[in-house]
Amino acid sequence: MTQAIPVADSLPLIGSAWPMYDALPQFLHDQYRKHGPVFMVRAVGREFLILAGVDAVNFVGSPEGKNALGSKDAFQGMISEYGTDEALVNSDGDRHAQFRKMVHKGYSREALTGRYEKVIDVIDDWLNSNWTRGASIPIVTKLQELVVDELSVVFGDMLLFDDIEHIRTQIHWSTNVHLLKRWPKIALRLPKYQRAKARLIADATRITAIFEERAKAAPNGIAGTRLFDDLIAANKQYPDIMTRHDLPMNLFGPFLGGMDTASNTIAAILGVLARHPEHLANVESEADSLFSAGTPDEDTLFAITPFLQAVVKESMRLYPSVPVLMRHARRDFCIAGHDIRQGQQIMVATCVSHLSEDYFADPTTFDPYRFIGPDRMDVPAGALAPFGRGHHLCMGKRIAEVLIPLTVARVVHQREYELVDKSYQLKNRFSYGVELAADLQLLAGSSRRA
């Protein structure tokens, strides 16, 4: 006999809207402890089924979960803003597997081969432009600009934008309307959004032309050296899958997925290090060693900076920029004794286990030594999933695992800094990376390189 699905704590009219906005991971963790791995949340006329806990996270990565859960419904509205019907982020089943196969090489760490020096130059140029001693830096806003330039170099081998305000507007507004559904649809008719969208479409046309010309100049008409080259090649080789109609969305996929998540994660790490001088000193020492021998590569980055890697893991555990996975039920299925119906809107709460004492002692304390040294812990599968889980695992995971620590290492190697507000705490508000450290201000200090 199946069980009735319990309903999370709520208030009249607004349901669980405020606690979900104000402290989503802690709220979901508390409700998980109270109701178990399957429960319903209701917020301002909407409802979501929550799947939480390690077993639920691992279900996402199982063959049954692959067939039962989809992403198309959650992301379809955002994708339609790019004038396309299907892309990597919203495709399911065999079509999604085909998309991933076409872009796998471009999203792999090998995409960084030969580009470390150029990425470091981009970071240094950014520091020289923004890190004036005594300046108060809105760090997330500025890091968004850096991340877009880094991704442009990694995926396109060149800088692609003079400014990114229109990219911010298009991504943030469409996310709030279509994915999070916090804003009314009429917001996307406003002139500011329409101007941003028109400019973004023009950018997509311009970038497509650049890489089509590059392909024409390459042997056999296939450049095949970076993700954007691969997308052009896929359009030529598999036009029924990577259609001309789909190219704009897939060209902007890395920026859609990486701009906010990476910038907020890097900002969170810098903020945490400023609050923990002992940890900052360790990271500075590793960073100085990393760059003392010239331009690093992936091997030296991971070999020389084990403490930094632990800081990154602990930051992403305690401050995940994507705390839940948005899914829908592709078919009827049963999990933990509960019947789930086709079409049900689902949040897979990957963040719940991050705050569980079952896996992390004193889970609300920032402690990178969980992941390094003699007392390092063994983390079971599904207990730490900042990049998601399953066949929709973040495609940019391998790139992010390099760019995030490389950027942090270069910043602390080159510059001193501190918090403008010494009492500043990272927010418990989570919105797909948009709000985690949105108001963090860093005070730029002196150069550490005489």
BAKOL-654547 format. One record per residue (C-alpha): x negated, y, z; residue number from 1. Coordinates in steps of 0.2 Angstrom, whole numbers, padded with zeros to 4 digits. Example, Ala and Ser with C-alpha at 12.3 -4.5 7.8 and 13.67 -1.06 7.14 Angstrom:
2
+-------+-------+-------+-----+
:     u :     v :     w :   n :
+-------+-------+-------+-----+
: -0062 : -0022 :  0039 :   1 :
: -0068 : -0005 :  0036 :   2 :
+-------+-------+-------+-----+
END
This chain:
450
+-------+-------+-------+-----+
:     u :     v :     w :   n :
+-------+-------+-------+-----+
:  0000 :  0000 :  0000 :   1 :
: -0007 :  0017 : -0005 :   2 :
: -0008 :  0031 :  0007 :   3 :
:  0000 :  0048 :  0007 :   4 :
: -0013 :  0062 :  0002 :   5 :
: -0015 :  0074 :  0017 :   6 :
: -0015 :  0093 :  0015 :   7 :
: -0028 :  0104 :  0021 :   8 :
: -0025 :  0117 :  0034 :   9 :
: -0017 :  0133 :  0027 :  10 :
: -0008 :  0149 :  0031 :  11 :
:  0009 :  0155 :  0025 :  12 :
:  0009 :  0162 :  0007 :  13 :
: -0009 :  0161 :  0004 :  14 :
: -0012 :  0143 :  0009 :  15 :
: -0031 :  0139 :  0010 :  16 :
: -0036 :  0153 : -0001 :  17 :
: -0045 :  0164 :  0012 :  18 :
: -0056 :  0150 :  0020 :  19 :
: -0060 :  0143 :  0003 :  20 :
: -0066 :  0160 : -0003 :  21 :
: -0074 :  0165 :  0013 :  22 :
: -0084 :  0149 :  0018 :  23 :
: -0080 :  0136 :  0005 :  24 :
: -0093 :  0122 :  0010 :  25 :
: -0089 :  0123 :  0029 :  26 :
: -0071 :  0123 :  0026 :  27 :
: -0072 :  0108 :  0015 :  28 :
: -0083 :  0099 :  0027 :  29 :
: -0071 :  0102 :  0041 :  30 :
: -0056 :  0096 :  0032 :  31 :
: -0066 :  0081 :  0026 :  32 :
: -0070 :  0077 :  0044 :  33 :
: -0051 :  0079 :  0049 :  34 :
: -0043 :  0071 :  0034 :  35 :
: -0055 :  0059 :  0026 :  36 :
: -0062 :  0059 :  0008 :  37 :
: -0046 :  0063 : -0001 :  38 :
: -0035 :  0078 :  0003 :  39 :
: -0025 :  0092 : -0005 :  40 :
: -0028 :  0111 : -0004 :  41 :
: -0016 :  0124 : -0009 :  42 :
: -0020 :  0142 : -0013 :  43 :
: -0008 :  0155 : -0019 :  44 :
:  0003 :  0144 : -0030 :  45 :
: -0011 :  0132 : -0035 :  46 :
: -0016 :  0116 : -0029 :  47 :
: -0032 :  0105 : -0030 :  48 :
: -0036 :  0087 : -0025 :  49 :
: -0052 :  0087 : -0016 :  50 :
: -0064 :  0072 : -0017 :  51 :
: -0077 :  0073 : -0004 :  52 :
: -0091 :  0063 :  0004 :  53 :
: -0105 :  0052 : -0003 :  54 :
: -0094 :  0039 : -0009 :  55 :
: -0083 :  0052 : -0019 :  56 :
: -0099 :  0060 : -0026 :  57 :
: -0106 :  0043 : -0031 :  58 :
: -0089 :  0038 : -0039 :  59 :
: -0092 :  0053 : -0051 :  60 :
: -0107 :  0044 : -0057 :  61 :
: -0100 :  0027 : -0059 :  62 :
: -0093 :  0019 : -0075 :  63 :
: -0075 :  0020 : -0067 :  64 :
: -0078 :  0039 : -0063 :  65 :
: -0084 :  0043 : -0080 :  66 :
: -0068 :  0036 : -0087 :  67 :
: -0057 :  0043 : -0074 :  68 :
: -0063 :  0061 : -0073 :  69 :
: -0065 :  0074 : -0086 :  70 :
: -0071 :  0092 : -0088 :  71 :
: -0061 :  0098 : -0103 :  72 :
: -0046 :  0106 : -0094 :  73 :
: -0057 :  0116 : -0082 :  74 :
: -0068 :  0124 : -0095 :  75 :
: -0057 :  0125 : -0110 :  76 :
: -0051 :  0142 : -0107 :  77 :
: -0069 :  0149 : -0105 :  78 :
: -0075 :  0139 : -0121 :  79 :
: -0060 :  0147 : -0131 :  80 :
: -0067 :  0164 : -0127 :  81 :
: -0082 :  0159 : -0139 :  82 :
: -0070 :  0155 : -0153 :  83 :
: -0073 :  0136 : -0151 :  84 :
: -0064 :  0121 : -0146 :  85 :
: -0077 :  0110 : -0139 :  86 :
: -0095 :  0111 : -0132 :  87 :
: -0106 :  0102 : -0121 :  88 :
: -0098 :  0108 : -0105 :  89 :
: -0080 :  0104 : -0109 :  90 :
: -0082 :  0088 : -0119 :  91 :
: -0078 :  0071 : -0112 :  92 :
: -0081 :  0053 : -0116 :  93 :
: -0091 :  0048 : -0132 :  94 :
: -0090 :  0065 : -0139 :  95 :
: -0099 :  0072 : -0123 :  96 :
: -0112 :  0058 : -0125 :  97 :
: -0115 :  0063 : -0143 :  98 :
: -0118 :  0081 : -0138 :  99 :
: -0130 :  0077 : -0124 : 100 :
: -0140 :  0066 : -0136 : 101 :
: -0142 :  0080 : -0149 : 102 :
: -0148 :  0092 : -0136 : 103 :
: -0158 :  0081 : -0124 : 104 :
: -0175 :  0085 : -0131 : 105 :
: -0171 :  0104 : -0130 : 106 :
: -0166 :  0103 : -0112 : 107 :
: -0180 :  0092 : -0106 : 108 :
: -0196 :  0098 : -0097 : 109 :
: -0205 :  0095 : -0113 : 110 :
: -0197 :  0111 : -0120 : 111 :
: -0208 :  0120 : -0108 : 112 :
: -0224 :  0113 : -0115 : 113 :
: -0235 :  0127 : -0122 : 114 :
: -0224 :  0140 : -0115 : 115 :
: -0230 :  0142 : -0097 : 116 :
: -0241 :  0156 : -0101 : 117 :
: -0227 :  0165 : -0110 : 118 :
: -0215 :  0163 : -0096 : 119 :
: -0228 :  0169 : -0083 : 120 :
: -0230 :  0184 : -0094 : 121 :
: -0212 :  0187 : -0094 : 122 :
: -0212 :  0186 : -0075 : 123 :
: -0226 :  0198 : -0074 : 124 :
: -0218 :  0211 : -0085 : 125 :
: -0203 :  0210 : -0075 : 126 :
: -0212 :  0213 : -0059 : 127 :
: -0222 :  0228 : -0067 : 128 :
: -0205 :  0235 : -0072 : 129 :
: -0195 :  0233 : -0056 : 130 :
: -0207 :  0230 : -0042 : 131 :
: -0212 :  0248 : -0037 : 132 :
: -0219 :  0249 : -0019 : 133 :
: -0205 :  0256 : -0008 : 134 :
: -0191 :  0252 : -0020 : 135 :
: -0175 :  0244 : -0015 : 136 :
: -0172 :  0230 : -0027 : 137 :
: -0154 :  0223 : -0030 : 138 :
: -0162 :  0206 : -0032 : 139 :
: -0149 :  0196 : -0040 : 140 :
: -0145 :  0209 : -0054 : 141 :
: -0163 :  0210 : -0058 : 142 :
: -0166 :  0192 : -0058 : 143 :
: -0152 :  0189 : -0070 : 144 :
: -0162 :  0199 : -0082 : 145 :
: -0177 :  0189 : -0079 : 146 :
: -0169 :  0172 : -0080 : 147 :
: -0161 :  0177 : -0097 : 148 :
: -0178 :  0182 : -0103 : 149 :
: -0185 :  0165 : -0096 : 150 :
: -0172 :  0155 : -0104 : 151 :
: -0174 :  0164 : -0121 : 152 :
: -0192 :  0160 : -0121 : 153 :
: -0189 :  0141 : -0116 : 154 :
: -0175 :  0138 : -0128 : 155 :
: -0179 :  0150 : -0142 : 156 :
: -0197 :  0154 : -0141 : 157 :
: -0194 :  0173 : -0141 : 158 :
: -0185 :  0187 : -0131 : 159 :
: -0168 :  0188 : -0138 : 160 :
: -0159 :  0203 : -0129 : 161 :
: -0163 :  0221 : -0125 : 162 :
: -0151 :  0221 : -0110 : 163 :
: -0138 :  0209 : -0103 : 164 :
: -0124 :  0220 : -0096 : 165 :
: -0112 :  0213 : -0109 : 166 :
: -0117 :  0195 : -0105 : 167 :
: -0114 :  0198 : -0087 : 168 :
: -0097 :  0205 : -0091 : 169 :
: -0092 :  0191 : -0103 : 170 :
: -0097 :  0177 : -0091 : 171 :
: -0091 :  0185 : -0075 : 172 :
: -0074 :  0190 : -0081 : 173 :
: -0070 :  0174 : -0091 : 174 :
: -0076 :  0164 : -0076 : 175 :
: -0064 :  0173 : -0064 : 176 :
: -0050 :  0172 : -0076 : 177 :
: -0051 :  0154 : -0083 : 178 :
: -0062 :  0144 : -0072 : 179 :
: -0058 :  0151 : -0054 : 180 :
: -0042 :  0159 : -0059 : 181 :
: -0044 :  0173 : -0047 : 182 :
: -0040 :  0186 : -0060 : 183 :
: -0025 :  0188 : -0071 : 184 :
: -0027 :  0184 : -0089 : 185 :
: -0023 :  0202 : -0094 : 186 :
: -0040 :  0207 : -0088 : 187 :
: -0047 :  0200 : -0103 : 188 :
: -0037 :  0212 : -0114 : 189 :
: -0046 :  0227 : -0106 : 190 :
: -0058 :  0237 : -0117 : 191 :
: -0073 :  0234 : -0106 : 192 :
: -0071 :  0215 : -0109 : 193 :
: -0067 :  0216 : -0127 : 194 :
: -0082 :  0227 : -0131 : 195 :
: -0093 :  0214 : -0121 : 196 :
: -0085 :  0199 : -0130 : 197 :
: -0088 :  0208 : -0147 : 198 :
: -0106 :  0211 : -0144 : 199 :
: -0109 :  0194 : -0138 : 200 :
: -0101 :  0187 : -0154 : 201 :
: -0112 :  0198 : -0164 : 202 :
: -0127 :  0192 : -0154 : 203 :
: -0122 :  0174 : -0158 : 204 :
: -0121 :  0178 : -0176 : 205 :
: -0138 :  0187 : -0175 : 206 :
: -0147 :  0172 : -0166 : 207 :
: -0139 :  0159 : -0178 : 208 :
: -0147 :  0169 : -0192 : 209 :
: -0164 :  0169 : -0184 : 210 :
: -0165 :  0151 : -0181 : 211 :
: -0157 :  0146 : -0198 : 212 :
: -0171 :  0156 : -0206 : 213 :
: -0184 :  0148 : -0195 : 214 :
: -0177 :  0131 : -0201 : 215 :
: -0178 :  0136 : -0219 : 216 :
: -0197 :  0139 : -0217 : 217 :
: -0200 :  0123 : -0208 : 218 :
: -0204 :  0106 : -0217 : 219 :
: -0188 :  0097 : -0222 : 220 :
: -0178 :  0112 : -0216 : 221 :
: -0179 :  0106 : -0198 : 222 :
: -0190 :  0116 : -0186 : 223 :
: -0185 :  0105 : -0171 : 224 :
: -0197 :  0114 : -0158 : 225 :
: -0184 :  0122 : -0146 : 226 :
: -0166 :  0119 : -0141 : 227 :
: -0159 :  0132 : -0153 : 228 :
: -0169 :  0124 : -0167 : 229 :
: -0161 :  0108 : -0162 : 230 :
: -0144 :  0115 : -0163 : 231 :
: -0146 :  0122 : -0180 : 232 :
: -0153 :  0105 : -0185 : 233 :
: -0138 :  0096 : -0177 : 234 :
: -0126 :  0107 : -0187 : 235 :
: -0135 :  0101 : -0203 : 236 :
: -0136 :  0083 : -0198 : 237 :
: -0119 :  0080 : -0189 : 238 :
: -0108 :  0094 : -0195 : 239 :
: -0092 :  0085 : -0189 : 240 :
: -0099 :  0085 : -0171 : 241 :
: -0109 :  0101 : -0170 : 242 :
: -0098 :  0111 : -0182 : 243 :
: -0102 :  0129 : -0188 : 244 :
: -0087 :  0134 : -0177 : 245 :
: -0096 :  0127 : -0161 : 246 :
: -0113 :  0134 : -0163 : 247 :
: -0110 :  0151 : -0154 : 248 :
: -0104 :  0143 : -0138 : 249 :
: -0118 :  0130 : -0138 : 250 :
: -0131 :  0144 : -0142 : 251 :
: -0125 :  0153 : -0126 : 252 :
: -0123 :  0138 : -0116 : 253 :
: -0140 :  0140 : -0107 : 254 :
: -0136 :  0158 : -0102 : 255 :
: -0118 :  0153 : -0097 : 256 :
: -0124 :  0139 : -0086 : 257 :
: -0141 :  0146 : -0080 : 258 :
: -0140 :  0165 : -0078 : 259 :
: -0130 :  0166 : -0061 : 260 :
: -0135 :  0149 : -0054 : 261 :
: -0154 :  0152 : -0056 : 262 :
: -0154 :  0170 : -0051 : 263 :
: -0144 :  0167 : -0035 : 264 :
: -0154 :  0152 : -0031 : 265 :
: -0171 :  0161 : -0033 : 266 :
: -0164 :  0176 : -0023 : 267 :
: -0158 :  0165 : -0009 : 268 :
: -0176 :  0157 : -0008 : 269 :
: -0184 :  0174 : -0008 : 270 :
: -0172 :  0180 :  0006 : 271 :
: -0174 :  0164 :  0016 : 272 :
: -0193 :  0166 :  0015 : 273 :
: -0192 :  0184 :  0021 : 274 :
: -0183 :  0178 :  0036 : 275 :
: -0196 :  0164 :  0040 : 276 :
: -0213 :  0172 :  0039 : 277 :
: -0221 :  0155 :  0043 : 278 :
: -0213 :  0147 :  0028 : 279 :
: -0218 :  0162 :  0017 : 280 :
: -0236 :  0161 :  0022 : 281 :
: -0236 :  0142 :  0017 : 282 :
: -0228 :  0146 :  0000 : 283 :
: -0240 :  0161 : -0003 : 284 :
: -0255 :  0149 :  0001 : 285 :
: -0249 :  0136 : -0012 : 286 :
: -0245 :  0149 : -0025 : 287 :
: -0262 :  0157 : -0023 : 288 :
: -0270 :  0140 : -0026 : 289 :
: -0258 :  0136 : -0041 : 290 :
: -0263 :  0152 : -0050 : 291 :
: -0282 :  0152 : -0045 : 292 :
: -0286 :  0140 : -0059 : 293 :
: -0277 :  0149 : -0073 : 294 :
: -0260 :  0145 : -0081 : 295 :
: -0252 :  0130 : -0073 : 296 :
: -0242 :  0116 : -0081 : 297 :
: -0229 :  0105 : -0074 : 298 :
: -0241 :  0093 : -0067 : 299 :
: -0251 :  0106 : -0057 : 300 :
: -0235 :  0115 : -0052 : 301 :
: -0228 :  0099 : -0043 : 302 :
: -0245 :  0093 : -0037 : 303 :
: -0250 :  0110 : -0029 : 304 :
: -0234 :  0116 : -0022 : 305 :
: -0226 :  0102 : -0011 : 306 :
: -0220 :  0114 :  0002 : 307 :
: -0212 :  0126 : -0010 : 308 :
: -0203 :  0111 : -0018 : 309 :
: -0197 :  0107 : -0001 : 310 :
: -0191 :  0125 :  0002 : 311 :
: -0182 :  0124 : -0015 : 312 :
: -0173 :  0108 : -0010 : 313 :
: -0168 :  0114 :  0007 : 314 :
: -0162 :  0131 :  0000 : 315 :
: -0151 :  0121 : -0013 : 316 :
: -0144 :  0110 :  0001 : 317 :
: -0139 :  0124 :  0012 : 318 :
: -0135 :  0137 : -0001 : 319 :
: -0129 :  0127 : -0016 : 320 :
: -0124 :  0139 : -0031 : 321 :
: -0112 :  0126 : -0037 : 322 :
: -0104 :  0119 : -0022 : 323 :
: -0090 :  0109 : -0031 : 324 :
: -0087 :  0101 : -0048 : 325 :
: -0072 :  0106 : -0057 : 326 :
: -0063 :  0091 : -0065 : 327 :
: -0046 :  0084 : -0070 : 328 :
: -0039 :  0066 : -0069 : 329 :
: -0040 :  0059 : -0087 : 330 :
: -0029 :  0044 : -0082 : 331 :
: -0021 :  0037 : -0066 : 332 :
: -0034 :  0029 : -0054 : 333 :
: -0035 :  0024 : -0036 : 334 :
: -0049 :  0030 : -0024 : 335 :
: -0051 :  0027 : -0005 : 336 :
: -0033 :  0020 : -0005 : 337 :
: -0025 :  0035 : -0013 : 338 :
: -0016 :  0035 : -0030 : 339 :
: -0022 :  0049 : -0041 : 340 :
: -0011 :  0054 : -0056 : 341 :
: -0016 :  0059 : -0074 : 342 :
: -0018 :  0078 : -0076 : 343 :
: -0021 :  0081 : -0058 : 344 :
: -0034 :  0096 : -0055 : 345 :
: -0048 :  0090 : -0045 : 346 :
: -0063 :  0097 : -0035 : 347 :
: -0077 :  0085 : -0031 : 348 :
: -0085 :  0093 : -0016 : 349 :
: -0103 :  0089 : -0018 : 350 :
: -0107 :  0102 : -0004 : 351 :
: -0099 :  0092 :  0010 : 352 :
: -0113 :  0079 :  0013 : 353 :
: -0125 :  0094 :  0013 : 354 :
: -0118 :  0099 :  0029 : 355 :
: -0116 :  0082 :  0037 : 356 :
: -0125 :  0076 :  0052 : 357 :
: -0124 :  0059 :  0045 : 358 :
: -0137 :  0063 :  0033 : 359 :
: -0146 :  0079 :  0039 : 360 :
: -0150 :  0083 :  0057 : 361 :
: -0144 :  0100 :  0063 : 362 :
: -0137 :  0103 :  0046 : 363 :
: -0134 :  0122 :  0047 : 364 :
: -0153 :  0125 :  0051 : 365 :
: -0165 :  0129 :  0037 : 366 :
: -0179 :  0116 :  0039 : 367 :
: -0189 :  0112 :  0023 : 368 :
: -0199 :  0099 :  0033 : 369 :
: -0184 :  0087 :  0030 : 370 :
: -0192 :  0084 :  0013 : 371 :
: -0210 :  0085 :  0017 : 372 :
: -0223 :  0078 :  0029 : 373 :
: -0222 :  0063 :  0041 : 374 :
: -0204 :  0066 :  0047 : 375 :
: -0197 :  0068 :  0029 : 376 :
: -0181 :  0059 :  0028 : 377 :
: -0174 :  0047 :  0015 : 378 :
: -0159 :  0055 :  0007 : 379 :
: -0146 :  0042 :  0001 : 380 :
: -0139 :  0043 : -0017 : 381 :
: -0125 :  0056 : -0017 : 382 :
: -0130 :  0065 : -0001 : 383 :
: -0139 :  0079 : -0010 : 384 :
: -0132 :  0084 : -0027 : 385 :
: -0135 :  0102 : -0031 : 386 :
: -0135 :  0099 : -0049 : 387 :
: -0119 :  0089 : -0049 : 388 :
: -0117 :  0070 : -0053 : 389 :
: -0113 :  0058 : -0066 : 390 :
: -0112 :  0060 : -0085 : 391 :
: -0109 :  0079 : -0083 : 392 :
: -0125 :  0081 : -0073 : 393 :
: -0131 :  0099 : -0076 : 394 :
: -0140 :  0098 : -0093 : 395 :
: -0153 :  0111 : -0087 : 396 :
: -0158 :  0102 : -0072 : 397 :
: -0175 :  0098 : -0078 : 398 :
: -0179 :  0115 : -0084 : 399 :
: -0172 :  0123 : -0068 : 400 :
: -0183 :  0112 : -0057 : 401 :
: -0198 :  0120 : -0065 : 402 :
: -0192 :  0138 : -0068 : 403 :
: -0185 :  0141 : -0050 : 404 :
: -0201 :  0136 : -0041 : 405 :
: -0213 :  0144 : -0054 : 406 :
: -0204 :  0160 : -0053 : 407 :
: -0204 :  0160 : -0034 : 408 :
: -0222 :  0156 : -0034 : 409 :
: -0227 :  0169 : -0046 : 410 :
: -0217 :  0183 : -0036 : 411 :
: -0225 :  0179 : -0019 : 412 :
: -0242 :  0177 : -0027 : 413 :
: -0241 :  0194 : -0035 : 414 :
: -0231 :  0205 : -0023 : 415 :
: -0227 :  0208 : -0005 : 416 :
: -0209 :  0211 :  0000 : 417 :
: -0197 :  0211 :  0015 : 418 :
: -0178 :  0212 :  0018 : 419 :
: -0171 :  0230 :  0017 : 420 :
: -0158 :  0224 :  0030 : 421 :
: -0168 :  0214 :  0043 : 422 :
: -0152 :  0206 :  0049 : 423 :
: -0146 :  0201 :  0032 : 424 :
: -0138 :  0184 :  0031 : 425 :
: -0134 :  0175 :  0015 : 426 :
: -0116 :  0174 :  0011 : 427 :
: -0105 :  0159 :  0015 : 428 :
: -0095 :  0164 :  0000 : 429 :
: -0097 :  0153 : -0015 : 430 :
: -0091 :  0156 : -0033 : 431 :
: -0101 :  0146 : -0045 : 432 :
: -0117 :  0156 : -0041 : 433 :
: -0110 :  0173 : -0043 : 434 :
: -0108 :  0179 : -0025 : 435 :
: -0121 :  0169 : -0015 : 436 :
: -0134 :  0183 : -0013 : 437 :
: -0125 :  0196 : -0023 : 438 :
: -0128 :  0210 : -0011 : 439 :
: -0146 :  0205 : -0006 : 440 :
: -0158 :  0220 : -0007 : 441 :
: -0177 :  0217 : -0006 : 442 :
: -0189 :  0231 : -0001 : 443 :
: -0204 :  0230 : -0013 : 444 :
: -0221 :  0230 : -0005 : 445 :
: -0239 :  0231 : -0011 : 446 :
: -0247 :  0220 : -0024 : 447 :
: -0256 :  0205 : -0017 : 448 :
: -0268 :  0206 : -0032 : 449 :
: -0281 :  0219 : -0029 : 450 :
+-------+-------+-------+-----+
END
